[in-house]
């Protein structure tokens, strides 16, 4: 199986993202910030407008795919060919959750059958936080009626999350989330470092992630290079979203953006 860093390098080559480090960082920042706002607001036309210029930041494909699901659902002009490009890009990249998202885009475009998983409207970022928190007090549960993610701490604090007499062990209503810890997040740092072109920066970051407090030291060191910090945010967020999407698929559910209308 091809490793994550080499897949990322291949995808960047395919979409010619190496022309200028400054231009890449600016494009990534502009697309990600604008796209996040458009996805949150459910503005399919704005999503298409933002994605019409090429190339796309290849480490933002999960967010891009969710945006295109919204654009397709609104029949936004220009959305189908963009969705087809995103499907190809996701399959070239091949990260966790990419195949599930590609299947959804094809189904929404009418190019493939709808996946035989139960659709669930959910915030993938909230799910990722619950999945990758502290194994001692992390995790939580998902309300399958609303798609709301309830962290274990909220449950332990006695915050009411259901109707009187609700059976929180009812598998038809609740899906338990068992925290998997930060191991996957640590691997993200390793993969990110392995893909850096500057060996001196890579060496400094490799030293920073050794021992306890690795995440804090990694960010402290990386903050010296704002362009790389922005690149890390895009990379890390997409990795988290993809893992959350993949985990949900393993449970038999298809993650759908909150603003996506019911089919």
Secondary structure, DSSP 8 states (H G I E B T S, - for coil): ---HHHHHHHHHHHTT--S-HHHHHHHHHHHHHHHHHHHHHT-HHHHHHHHHSS---GGGHHHHHHHHHHHHHTT-TTHHHHHHHHHHHHHHH--TTHHHHHHHHHHHHTSS---SSEEEE--HHHHHHHHTS-TTT--EEEETTT--EEEHHHHHTT---S-TT--TT-TTTEEEE---TTHHHHHHHHHHHHT-S-HHHHHHHHHHTSSTTHHHHHHHHHTT-HHHHHHHHHHHHHHHHHHHHHHHHHTTEEEE-TT----
